[in-house]
Amino acid sequence: MFKHCILSLFVLLQMGSVSAQQPDSQTIFSTKSGIVTFRSDAPLELITASSSELRGAIDVNTRNFTFSVTNRSLKGFNSPLQQEHFYENYIEAGSFPVSTFKGKIIEQTDLTLPGNYQVRAKGILDIHGVTQERIIKVNLQVKNGQIVITSEFLVPLSDHNITIPRIVYQKIAEEIVVSVEAVLTGGIKK
């Protein structure tokens, strides 16, 4: 829990000193309970797991964002042994406890106005200790003082130095489908 508080503080500091520029407005929308799901659809096996502990924040003025998930929070594998193999052999959660995506929304979108927006999030995706610059399409719905985020994208395992042993090659896909759903609250007070 202490680690998450430190991470949240670090995220807010990284997003800039917006509060110093506009002391009467709150520009950060955040979540501590977003959902991230992954799906491996290989020829011999379908594997899915998800976490409801996705944390993240968006600064609506700068369009900077950061999201993170603790790798051990992913649950729902086909068996406890499969979950253990994921933690120990593939994601190596002991060495790489958190996966992150940090960057900026490319489009000049005013996220203080209600509406549906399709945007591109450009940033650094850090999985398994390997960073890759990515542009990910994201759907944003701004309404009732919230930002609802949905996205689905592919993560090639080779991009993050995650190797698949030959013995299970037909059971684990080379590209993992990642889905994200989150409701962010906070933001500008009128």
Backbone as ProteinMPNN parsed JSONL, in Angstrom:
{"seq_chain_A": "MFKHCILSLFVLLQMGSVSAQQPDSQTIFSTKSGIVTFRSDAPLELITASSSELRGAIDVNTRNFTFSVTNRSLKGFNSPLQQEHFYENYIEAGSFPVSTFKGKIIEQTDLTLPGNYQVRAKGILDIHGVTQERIIKVNLQVKNGQIVITSEFLVPLSDHNITIPRIVYQKIAEEIVVSVEAVLTGGIKK", "coords_chain_A": {"N_chain_A": [[0.823, -1.184, 0.0], [1.933, 1.259, 0.816], [3.841, 1.545, -1.198], [2.171, 2.05, -3.392], [1.093, 4.531, -2.697], [3.4, 6.119, -2.763], [4.014, 5.802, -5.485], [1.753, 7.031, -6.643], [2.106, 9.68, -5.748], [4.545, 10.265, -7.006], [3.705, 10.094, -9.678], [1.933, 12.261, -9.863], [3.706, 14.374, -9.401], [5.358, 14.104, -11.625], [3.666, 14.859, -13.641], [3.718, 17.536, -13.786], [3.631, 20.984, -12.66], [0.915, 21.913, -12.469], [-0.975, 22.68, -10.582], [0.312, 24.769, -9.328], [0.211, 26.678, -11.27], [-2.511, 27.075, -11.662], [-4.151, 27.489, -9.069], [-6.818, 27.311, -8.206], [-8.129, 25.362, -9.607], [-8.736, 21.956, -10.26], [-7.08, 19.634, -12.084], [-6.533, 17.012, -12.543], [-7.577, 13.819, -13.365], [-8.32, 10.662, -11.996], [-7.863, 7.1, -11.29], [-8.143, 4.182, -9.24], [-8.997, 1.726, -9.625], [-9.242, 0.61, -12.186], [-9.728, -1.682, -14.942], [-7.712, -4.134, -16.335], [-7.203, -6.454, -18.858], [-5.866, -9.436, -20.197], [-5.459, -11.481, -23.094], [-4.514, -14.513, -24.397], [-4.582, -16.137, -27.28], [-3.92, -18.947, -28.448], [-3.086, -21.694, -30.729], [-3.619, -24.157, -29.303], [-4.672, -23.43, -26.831], [-6.651, -21.164, -24.901], [-5.991, -18.422, -22.975], [-6.863, -16.313, -20.36], [-6.644, -13.461, -18.253], [-7.137, -11.074, -15.632], [-7.035, -7.855, -13.995], [-8.328, -5.79, -11.467], [-7.069, -3.654, -10.48], [-5.882, -1.542, -11.795], [-4.16, 1.448, -11.891], [-4.224, 4.94, -12.452], [-3.776, 8.184, -14.037], [-4.805, 11.241, -15.57], [-3.872, 14.378, -16.74], [-5.896, 16.908, -17.575], [-5.287, 19.379, -18.675], [-2.619, 19.338, -19.693], [-2.677, 16.966, -21.046], [-1.119, 14.84, -20.361], [-0.455, 11.524, -19.207], [-0.466, 8.664, -17.006], [-0.306, 5.21, -16.312], [-0.534, 2.245, -14.354], [-0.066, -1.191, -13.385], [0.056, -3.704, -10.962], [1.814, -6.598, -11.479], [1.331, -9.076, -10.209], [-1.308, -8.839, -9.542], [-2.885, -9.766, -11.526], [-5.32, -12.116, -12.28], [-7.246, -15.224, -12.738], [-6.426, -17.207, -14.446], [-6.211, -20.381, -16.264], [-5.488, -22.341, -14.494], [-4.051, -22.791, -11.18], [-1.325, -23.471, -11.415], [-0.677, -22.526, -13.956], [-0.964, -19.78, -13.504], [1.102, -19.402, -11.644], [3.324, -20.014, -13.282], [3.105, -17.902, -15.093], [3.621, -15.671, -13.401], [6.237, -16.307, -12.429], [7.883, -17.313, -14.593], [7.333, -15.973, -17.02], [6.378, -13.141, -16.882], [7.962, -12.528, -14.785], [7.51, -11.495, -12.099], [8.736, -11.049, -9.62], [11.124, -9.719, -10.207], [10.204, -7.736, -11.914], [7.87, -6.034, -10.888], [5.793, -4.275, -11.658], [3.853, -3.106, -14.415], [3.807, -0.471, -16.798], [2.395, 2.418, -18.484], [3.132, 5.412, -19.857], [2.729, 8.751, -20.941], [1.501, 10.981, -23.461], [-1.557, 12.334, -24.681], [-2.092, 12.596, -28.073], [-3.862, 14.122, -29.736], [-5.305, 17.428, -29.772], [-7.385, 17.651, -27.691], [-10.122, 18.865, -25.833], [-10.617, 17.88, -22.819], [-12.31, 18.711, -20.862], [-14.777, 19.138, -21.787], [-17.963, 17.654, -22.281], [-18.411, 14.631, -24.143], [-17.691, 12.203, -26.784], [-14.606, 10.852, -27.601], [-12.15, 9.824, -29.88], [-8.91, 9.038, -29.548], [-5.281, 9.158, -29.801], [-2.899, 7.7, -27.807], [0.32, 8.415, -27.013], [3.255, 7.013, -25.879], [5.476, 5.507, -23.423], [5.599, 2.145, -23.069], [6.111, -0.062, -20.564], [6.937, -3.194, -19.922], [7.879, -6.138, -18.312], [10.321, -5.071, -17.726], [11.25, -3.971, -20.062], [11.222, -1.281, -22.215], [9.116, 0.215, -24.62], [8.325, 2.465, -27.196], [5.062, 3.414, -27.895], [2.059, 3.904, -29.798], [-1.193, 4.089, -29.014], [-4.562, 3.473, -29.719], [-7.349, 5.006, -28.235], [-10.528, 5.149, -26.719], [-12.387, 7.749, -25.384], [-14.794, 8.832, -23.105], [-16.345, 11.601, -21.992], [-18.225, 12.599, -19.356], [-20.584, 13.658, -16.899], [-18.675, 14.581, -14.99], [-16.678, 12.688, -15.177], [-14.152, 10.655, -16.781], [-14.334, 8.144, -19.038], [-12.506, 5.438, -20.035], [-11.653, 3.309, -22.699], [-9.884, 0.735, -24.324], [-8.149, -1.356, -26.664], [-5.423, -3.333, -27.524], [-2.511, -4.784, -29.148], [0.193, -6.685, -27.802], [3.224, -7.704, -28.678], [5.048, -10.44, -27.513], [7.778, -10.725, -27.955], [8.67, -8.108, -28.183], [9.101, -7.348, -25.603], [10.996, -8.972, -24.538], [10.014, -11.457, -23.647], [10.09, -14.783, -23.55], [8.932, -17.803, -25.082], [8.901, -21.084, -24.127], [9.728, -23.931, -26.157], [8.214, -26.214, -25.583], [5.696, -25.321, -24.798], [4.859, -23.803, -26.893], [2.672, -23.911, -28.685], [0.643, -23.301, -26.992], [0.709, -20.747, -26.01], [0.155, -17.54, -27.164], [1.966, -15.534, -29.54], [1.457, -12.868, -29.682], [-0.194, -10.824, -27.425], [-3.47, -9.9, -26.554], [-4.481, -6.957, -25.151], [-6.795, -5.419, -23.05], [-8.312, -2.473, -21.814], [-10.215, -0.876, -19.348], [-11.514, 1.874, -17.703], [-12.717, 4.15, -15.226], [-12.257, 7.417, -14.659], [-12.095, 9.861, -12.155], [-12.543, 13.11, -10.664], [-10.987, 16.119, -11.436], [-11.769, 19.24, -13.126], [-13.255, 21.799, -11.268], [-16.27, 23.504, -11.386]], "CA_chain_A": [[0.0, 0.0, 0.0], [2.845, 2.397, 0.88], [4.429, 1.659, -2.528], [1.2, 2.67, -4.282], [1.016, 5.945, -2.329], [4.61, 6.751, -3.298], [3.86, 5.819, -6.939], [0.772, 8.061, -6.981], [2.745, 10.976, -5.529], [5.53, 10.411, -8.078], [2.953, 10.34, -10.909], [1.434, 13.635, -9.839], [4.841, 15.277, -9.55], [5.831, 14.006, -13.004], [2.71, 15.467, -14.553], [3.969, 18.975, -13.853], [3.166, 21.806, -11.552], [-0.298, 22.575, -12.919], [-1.647, 23.311, -9.453], [0.983, 26.032, -9.047], [-0.216, 27.622, -12.292], [-3.938, 27.32, -11.505], [-4.416, 26.958, -7.75], [-8.238, 27.127, -7.912], [-8.735, 24.309, -10.416], [-8.163, 20.621, -10.143], [-7.039, 19.189, -13.477], [-6.14, 15.603, -12.617], [-8.586, 12.769, -13.216], [-7.565, 9.459, -11.643], [-8.549, 5.872, -10.887], [-7.368, 3.156, -8.531], [-9.703, 0.454, -9.806], [-9.483, 0.277, -13.586], [-9.605, -3.111, -15.262], [-6.859, -4.512, -17.455], [-7.393, -7.872, -19.17], [-5.084, -9.919, -21.332], [-5.943, -12.712, -23.711], [-3.59, -15.238, -25.26], [-5.401, -17.071, -28.058], [-2.972, -19.788, -29.182], [-3.756, -22.82, -31.379], [-4.072, -25.223, -28.407], [-5.212, -22.986, -25.552], [-7.048, -19.777, -24.686], [-5.661, -18.008, -21.611], [-7.242, -14.947, -20.029], [-6.451, -13.037, -16.87], [-7.437, -9.653, -15.501], [-6.815, -7.191, -12.718], [-9.173, -4.609, -11.232], [-6.219, -2.752, -9.706], [-5.191, -0.593, -12.669], [-4.11, 2.807, -11.351], [-3.817, 5.863, -13.494], [-4.161, 9.592, -13.95], [-4.674, 12.099, -16.745], [-3.965, 15.815, -16.512], [-6.671, 17.346, -18.734], [-4.677, 20.566, -19.284], [-1.417, 18.989, -20.455], [-2.978, 15.693, -21.703], [-0.172, 13.816, -19.9], [-1.104, 10.428, -18.481], [0.337, 7.537, -16.537], [-1.092, 4.083, -15.822], [0.294, 1.133, -13.889], [-0.741, -2.331, -12.773], [0.937, -4.661, -10.312], [1.707, -7.826, -12.273], [0.747, -10.164, -9.415], [-2.745, -8.638, -9.359], [-3.587, -10.459, -12.613], [-5.916, -13.384, -11.821], [-8.224, -15.819, -13.632], [-5.791, -18.154, -15.357], [-6.898, -21.668, -16.355], [-5.133, -23.174, -13.341], [-3.067, -22.148, -10.301], [0.014, -23.712, -11.954], [-0.505, -21.591, -15.069], [-0.758, -18.465, -12.887], [2.454, -19.408, -11.075], [4.259, -19.931, -14.399], [3.047, -16.536, -15.605], [4.328, -14.791, -12.459], [7.648, -16.649, -12.23], [8.659, -17.61, -15.793], [7.076, -15.098, -18.172], [6.421, -11.725, -16.505], [8.996, -12.449, -13.744], [6.964, -10.473, -11.214], [9.679, -10.736, -8.546], [12.079, -8.739, -10.734], [9.481, -6.67, -12.608], [6.569, -6.104, -10.214], [4.776, -3.365, -12.188], [3.861, -2.729, -15.824], [3.342, 0.911, -16.872], [2.287, 3.135, -19.755], [3.191, 6.843, -19.539], [2.93, 9.564, -22.129], [0.655, 12.138, -23.72], [-2.569, 12.199, -25.732], [-1.609, 13.354, -29.226], [-4.846, 15.084, -30.224], [-5.571, 18.621, -28.961], [-8.761, 17.443, -27.261], [-10.491, 19.518, -24.569], [-11.244, 16.831, -22.009], [-13.238, 19.297, -19.89], [-16.081, 19.21, -22.454], [-18.606, 16.353, -22.473], [-18.406, 14.1, -25.498], [-16.965, 10.97, -27.078], [-13.395, 11.194, -28.322], [-11.21, 8.768, -30.247], [-7.605, 9.694, -29.519], [-4.1, 8.296, -29.785], [-2.032, 7.905, -26.655], [1.704, 8.104, -27.363], [4.033, 6.945, -24.65], [6.409, 4.415, -23.187], [5.016, 0.952, -22.467], [7.161, -0.793, -19.845], [6.508, -4.53, -19.498], [8.99, -7.071, -18.141], [11.549, -4.291, -17.666], [11.64, -3.529, -21.398], [10.383, -0.159, -22.628], [8.853, 0.377, -26.054], [7.432, 3.573, -27.507], [3.85, 2.912, -28.548], [0.894, 4.754, -30.012], [-2.337, 3.216, -28.757], [-5.857, 4.116, -29.907], [-8.133, 5.0, -27.003], [-11.829, 5.813, -26.724], [-12.655, 8.497, -24.158], [-16.131, 9.4, -22.987], [-16.358, 12.569, -20.903], [-19.606, 12.899, -18.948], [-20.891, 13.67, -15.46], [-17.472, 14.763, -14.18], [-15.831, 11.502, -15.277], [-13.614, 10.255, -18.079], [-14.386, 6.694, -19.181], [-11.493, 5.035, -20.997], [-11.625, 1.928, -23.192], [-8.87, 0.53, -25.352], [-7.682, -2.72, -26.893], [-4.22, -3.281, -28.355], [-1.679, -5.99, -29.154], [1.546, -6.61, -27.255], [4.064, -8.838, -29.068], [5.913, -10.851, -26.403], [9.177, -10.509, -28.318], [8.993, -6.692, -27.94], [9.427, -7.166, -24.189], [11.915, -10.06, -24.174], [9.32, -12.569, -22.989], [10.28, -15.934, -24.431], [8.023, -18.936, -24.918], [9.609, -22.358, -24.32], [9.213, -24.77, -27.251], [7.248, -27.204, -25.095], [4.365, -24.709, -24.691], [4.768, -22.852, -27.993], [1.324, -23.947, -29.256], [-0.324, -22.953, -25.952], [0.828, -19.328, -25.674], [0.217, -16.729, -28.376], [3.121, -14.649, -29.662], [0.931, -11.531, -29.42], [-1.227, -10.83, -26.397], [-4.46, -8.835, -26.679], [-4.675, -6.272, -23.875], [-7.961, -4.537, -23.001], [-8.306, -1.578, -20.662], [-11.438, -0.138, -19.05], [-11.33, 2.612, -16.455], [-13.496, 5.357, -14.989], [-11.427, 8.372, -13.926], [-12.868, 10.917, -11.533], [-11.777, 14.27, -10.19], [-11.043, 17.091, -12.511], [-12.013, 20.666, -12.99], [-14.442, 22.206, -10.523], [-16.888, 24.676, -12.026]], "C_chain_A": [[0.873, 1.255, 0.0], [3.469, 2.645, -0.486], [3.482, 2.374, -3.489], [1.04, 4.15, -3.97], [2.215, 6.705, -2.886], [4.496, 6.87, -4.816], [2.883, 6.915, -7.349], [1.356, 9.454, -6.82], [3.746, 11.263, -6.642], [4.837, 10.761, -9.396], [2.48, 11.792, -10.955], [2.554, 14.643, -10.0], [5.36, 15.278, -10.978], [4.923, 14.754, -13.963], [2.843, 16.988, -14.591], [3.346, 19.715, -12.699], [1.94, 22.607, -11.955], [-0.973, 23.288, -11.762], [-0.983, 24.632, -9.076], [0.543, 27.092, -10.052], [-1.675, 28.019, -12.107], [-4.39, 26.773, -10.16], [-5.885, 26.68, -7.462], [-8.887, 26.02, -8.738], [-7.974, 23.005, -10.241], [-8.21, 20.01, -11.542], [-6.714, 17.713, -13.636], [-7.348, 14.706, -12.393], [-7.82, 11.481, -12.929], [-8.485, 8.289, -11.309], [-7.579, 4.996, -10.119], [-7.973, 1.779, -8.768], [-10.097, 0.193, -11.254], [-9.256, -1.208, -13.815], [-8.701, -3.28, -16.475], [-6.989, -6.027, -17.626], [-6.437, -8.252, -20.288], [-5.623, -11.254, -21.791], [-4.866, -13.267, -24.63], [-4.412, -16.304, -25.969], [-4.471, -17.855, -28.983], [-3.716, -20.983, -29.799], [-4.318, -23.876, -30.413], [-4.706, -24.747, -27.109], [-5.545, -21.493, -25.581], [-6.78, -19.46, -23.215], [-6.119, -16.569, -21.435], [-6.968, -14.695, -18.555], [-6.752, -11.544, -16.808], [-7.112, -9.165, -14.102], [-7.767, -6.015, -12.632], [-8.403, -3.58, -10.405], [-5.381, -1.834, -10.594], [-5.301, 0.795, -12.049], [-3.669, 3.739, -12.462], [-4.326, 7.262, -13.265], [-3.936, 10.266, -15.288], [-4.784, 13.542, -16.277], [-4.664, 16.383, -17.745], [-6.092, 18.599, -19.386], [-3.504, 20.199, -20.185], [-1.617, 17.749, -21.317], [-1.942, 14.612, -21.387], [-0.937, 12.753, -19.121], [-0.056, 9.456, -17.971], [-0.602, 6.468, -15.981], [-0.138, 2.985, -15.388], [-0.589, 0.035, -13.314], [0.328, -3.222, -12.155], [0.737, -6.009, -10.991], [1.085, -8.984, -11.507], [-0.745, -9.976, -9.155], [-3.553, -9.297, -10.472], [-4.027, -11.842, -12.142], [-6.833, -13.937, -12.897], [-7.646, -16.78, -14.646], [-6.552, -19.476, -15.345], [-6.598, -22.587, -15.175], [-4.155, -22.41, -12.449], [-1.628, -22.326, -10.808], [0.31, -22.751, -13.109], [-0.246, -20.168, -14.547], [0.653, -18.365, -12.324], [3.51, -19.287, -12.177], [4.283, -18.53, -14.999], [3.863, -15.603, -14.71], [5.835, -15.044, -12.462], [8.453, -16.734, -13.527], [8.492, -16.603, -16.932], [7.2, -13.618, -17.798], [7.502, -11.469, -15.451], [8.669, -11.341, -12.745], [7.884, -10.129, -10.042], [10.68, -9.669, -8.965], [11.397, -7.53, -11.363], [8.054, -6.621, -12.065], [5.453, -5.289, -10.858], [4.968, -3.178, -13.694], [3.24, -1.339, -15.928], [3.191, 1.385, -18.315], [2.171, 4.613, -19.404], [3.41, 7.624, -20.813], [1.963, 10.713, -22.217], [-0.349, 11.795, -24.817], [-2.166, 13.127, -26.87], [-2.578, 14.462, -29.634], [-5.049, 16.231, -29.233], [-7.031, 18.605, -28.52], [-9.003, 18.137, -25.937], [-11.289, 18.524, -23.735], [-12.097, 17.386, -20.872], [-14.646, 19.368, -20.473], [-16.681, 17.824, -22.622], [-18.566, 15.926, -23.939], [-17.66, 12.793, -25.587], [-15.788, 11.325, -27.974], [-12.603, 9.93, -28.64], [-9.859, 9.454, -30.39], [-6.502, 8.65, -29.621], [-3.248, 8.69, -28.593], [-0.623, 7.464, -27.038], [2.514, 8.099, -26.083], [4.96, 5.758, -24.613], [5.68, 3.304, -22.433], [6.162, 0.144, -21.871], [6.566, -2.089, -19.304], [7.749, -5.403, -19.408], [10.329, -6.339, -18.174], [12.046, -3.79, -19.003], [10.674, -2.432, -21.831], [10.298, -0.092, -24.152], [7.977, 1.609, -26.232], [6.265, 3.023, -28.304], [2.861, 4.044, -28.777], [-0.308, 3.83, -29.961], [-3.623, 4.013, -28.944], [-6.7, 3.924, -28.65], [-9.463, 5.706, -27.257], [-12.037, 6.472, -25.373], [-14.087, 8.997, -24.207], [-16.116, 10.307, -21.762], [-17.818, 12.879, -20.592], [-19.702, 12.846, -17.427], [-19.642, 13.763, -14.59], [-16.531, 13.57, -14.188], [-15.26, 11.377, -16.683], [-13.593, 8.727, -18.093], [-13.448, 6.318, -20.329], [-11.712, 3.587, -21.395], [-10.591, 1.844, -24.307], [-8.576, -0.959, -25.471], [-6.51, -2.638, -27.856], [-3.434, -4.578, -28.215], [-0.316, -5.705, -28.537], [2.3, -7.861, -27.714], [5.024, -9.189, -27.919], [7.381, -10.572, -26.705], [9.606, -9.052, -28.1], [9.462, -6.449, -26.511], [10.276, -8.318, -23.641], [11.256, -11.141, -23.324], [9.393, -13.745, -23.956], [9.32, -17.066, -24.065], [8.827, -20.216, -25.131], [8.931, -23.2, -25.401], [8.109, -25.714, -26.795], [5.827, -26.634, -24.993], [4.087, -23.719, -25.825], [3.364, -22.783, -28.599], [0.248, -23.536, -28.246], [-0.294, -21.482, -25.547], [1.009, -18.534, -26.963], [1.459, -15.841, -28.361], [2.735, -13.19, -29.448], [-0.234, -11.643, -28.449], [-2.167, -9.653, -26.64], [-4.69, -8.253, -25.286], [-5.871, -5.337, -24.003], [-7.908, -3.729, -21.713], [-9.674, -0.907, -20.56], [-11.233, 0.572, -17.73], [-12.246, 3.815, -16.424], [-12.631, 6.25, -14.118], [-12.298, 9.497, -13.395], [-11.946, 12.008, -11.025], [-12.016, 15.4, -11.144], [-11.462, 18.473, -12.125], [-13.329, 20.922, -12.253], [-14.982, 23.471, -11.167], [-17.56, 25.535, -10.992]], "O_chain_A": [[0.591, 2.207, -0.728], [3.62, 3.794, -0.903], [3.911, 3.197, -4.298], [0.868, 4.952, -4.888], [2.065, 7.805, -3.418], [4.838, 7.908, -5.384], [3.147, 7.652, -8.299], [1.13, 10.321, -7.665], [3.794, 12.377, -7.164], [5.312, 11.614, -10.145], [2.618, 12.464, -11.977], [2.377, 15.662, -10.667], [5.758, 16.322, -11.495], [5.383, 15.234, -15.0], [2.144, 17.651, -15.358], [2.631, 19.145, -11.875], [1.914, 23.829, -11.807], [-1.494, 24.39, -11.937], [-1.65, 25.527, -8.557], [0.504, 28.278, -9.724], [-2.043, 29.166, -12.363], [-4.964, 25.685, -10.111], [-6.189, 25.894, -6.565], [-10.082, 25.764, -8.585], [-6.752, 22.973, -10.096], [-9.29, 19.885, -12.12], [-6.628, 17.218, -14.76], [-8.045, 14.809, -11.384], [-6.785, 11.228, -13.546], [-9.685, 8.446, -11.083], [-6.365, 5.056, -10.315], [-7.526, 0.787, -8.192], [-11.155, -0.375, -11.523], [-8.666, -1.898, -12.983], [-8.904, -2.645, -17.51], [-6.896, -6.781, -16.657], [-6.224, -7.477, -21.219], [-6.159, -12.043, -21.013], [-4.373, -12.578, -25.524], [-4.882, -17.256, -25.346], [-4.261, -17.486, -30.138], [-4.858, -21.252, -29.427], [-5.384, -24.434, -30.674], [-5.231, -25.563, -26.351], [-4.842, -20.683, -26.185], [-7.279, -20.144, -22.322], [-5.806, -15.706, -22.255], [-7.05, -15.6, -17.725], [-6.637, -10.837, -17.809], [-6.94, -9.945, -13.165], [-7.987, -5.318, -13.623], [-8.996, -2.746, -9.721], [-4.301, -1.397, -10.197], [-6.395, 1.259, -11.725], [-2.847, 3.379, -13.305], [-5.187, 7.503, -12.42], [-3.019, 9.926, -16.036], [-5.682, 13.886, -15.51], [-4.104, 16.351, -18.841], [-6.383, 18.861, -20.553], [-3.403, 20.69, -21.309], [-0.823, 17.494, -22.223], [-1.889, 13.586, -22.065], [-1.935, 13.045, -18.463], [1.082, 9.431, -18.44], [-1.562, 6.774, -15.274], [0.931, 2.808, -15.972], [-1.692, 0.283, -12.827], [1.375, -3.463, -12.756], [-0.387, -6.506, -11.069], [0.376, -9.798, -12.099], [-1.386, -10.869, -8.6], [-4.777, -9.38, -10.377], [-3.216, -12.636, -11.666], [-7.172, -13.238, -13.853], [-8.318, -17.132, -15.615], [-7.437, -19.676, -14.513], [-7.365, -23.506, -14.89], [-3.498, -21.478, -12.913], [-0.802, -21.428, -10.645], [1.418, -22.228, -13.22], [0.59, -19.446, -15.089], [1.324, -17.35, -12.508], [4.481, -18.545, -12.027], [5.342, -18.025, -15.371], [4.694, -14.837, -15.197], [6.622, -14.098, -12.493], [9.595, -16.275, -13.565], [9.414, -16.405, -17.723], [8.048, -12.917, -18.349], [7.911, -10.326, -15.247], [9.431, -10.391, -12.567], [7.814, -9.016, -9.52], [11.044, -8.808, -8.163], [11.945, -6.428, -11.35], [7.129, -7.114, -12.71], [4.278, -5.577, -10.631], [6.095, -3.102, -14.183], [2.264, -1.044, -15.238], [3.781, 0.824, -19.238], [1.224, 5.023, -18.732], [4.189, 7.212, -21.673], [1.631, 11.347, -21.216], [-0.036, 11.064, -25.756], [-1.925, 14.314, -26.65], [-2.169, 15.603, -29.852], [-4.977, 16.039, -28.019], [-7.818, 19.456, -28.935], [-8.194, 18.022, -25.016], [-12.492, 18.357, -23.932], [-12.557, 16.632, -20.015], [-15.605, 19.628, -19.747], [-15.989, 16.905, -23.06], [-18.671, 16.75, -24.848], [-17.072, 12.325, -24.613], [-15.95, 12.013, -28.983], [-12.41, 9.072, -27.778], [-9.679, 10.332, -31.234], [-6.741, 7.445, -29.54], [-2.922, 9.861, -28.4], [-0.391, 6.295, -27.348], [2.472, 9.049, -25.3], [5.2, 5.092, -25.621], [5.208, 3.498, -21.313], [7.07, -0.282, -22.584], [5.789, -2.078, -18.349], [8.576, -5.41, -20.319], [11.343, -6.899, -18.593], [13.144, -3.24, -19.088], [9.459, -2.625, -21.818], [11.279, -0.313, -24.862], [6.998, 1.786, -25.508], [6.445, 2.268, -29.26], [2.837, 5.022, -28.03], [-0.429, 2.903, -30.763], [-3.763, 5.105, -28.393], [-6.758, 2.834, -28.08], [-9.51, 6.736, -27.929], [-11.883, 5.83, -24.334], [-14.538, 9.521, -25.225], [-15.903, 9.849, -20.64], [-18.557, 13.36, -21.45], [-18.992, 12.088, -16.767], [-19.557, 13.095, -13.559], [-15.679, 13.446, -13.308], [-15.805, 11.918, -17.645], [-12.926, 8.096, -17.273], [-13.583, 6.817, -21.446], [-11.93, 2.73, -20.538], [-10.447, 2.759, -25.119], [-8.73, -1.72, -24.515], [-6.585, -1.96, -28.881], [-3.656, -5.364, -27.293], [0.255, -4.63, -28.723], [2.052, -8.954, -27.205], [5.73, -8.316, -27.415], [8.144, -10.221, -25.805], [10.783, -8.79, -27.857], [10.141, -5.46, -26.237], [10.272, -8.597, -22.442], [11.866, -11.674, -22.397], [8.824, -13.7, -25.047], [8.955, -17.252, -22.904], [9.381, -20.415, -26.212], [7.708, -23.181, -25.538], [7.171, -25.983, -27.546], [4.856, -27.385, -25.092], [3.181, -22.893, -25.722], [2.915, -21.704, -28.986], [-0.926, -23.433, -28.601], [-1.175, -21.021, -24.821], [1.906, -18.82, -27.756], [1.94, -15.447, -27.299], [3.574, -12.368, -29.078], [-1.141, -12.455, -28.634], [-1.716, -8.538, -26.901], [-5.052, -8.973, -24.356], [-5.954, -4.554, -24.95], [-7.514, -4.233, -20.661], [-10.221, -0.432, -21.555], [-10.825, -0.044, -16.745], [-12.523, 4.428, -17.455], [-12.306, 5.899, -12.984], [-13.146, 10.025, -14.116], [-10.727, 11.843, -10.966], [-13.137, 15.609, -11.608], [-11.505, 18.83, -10.947], [-14.366, 20.342, -12.573], [-14.227, 24.399, -11.457], [-18.138, 26.568, -11.328]]}, "name": "protein", "num_of_chains": 1, "seq": "MFKHCILSLFVLLQMGSVSAQQPDSQTIFSTKSGIVTFRSDAPLELITASSSELRGAIDVNTRNFTFSVTNRSLKGFNSPLQQEHFYENYIEAGSFPVSTFKGKIIEQTDLTLPGNYQVRAKGILDIHGVTQERIIKVNLQVKNGQIVITSEFLVPLSDHNITIPRIVYQKIAEEIVVSVEAVLTGGIKK"}
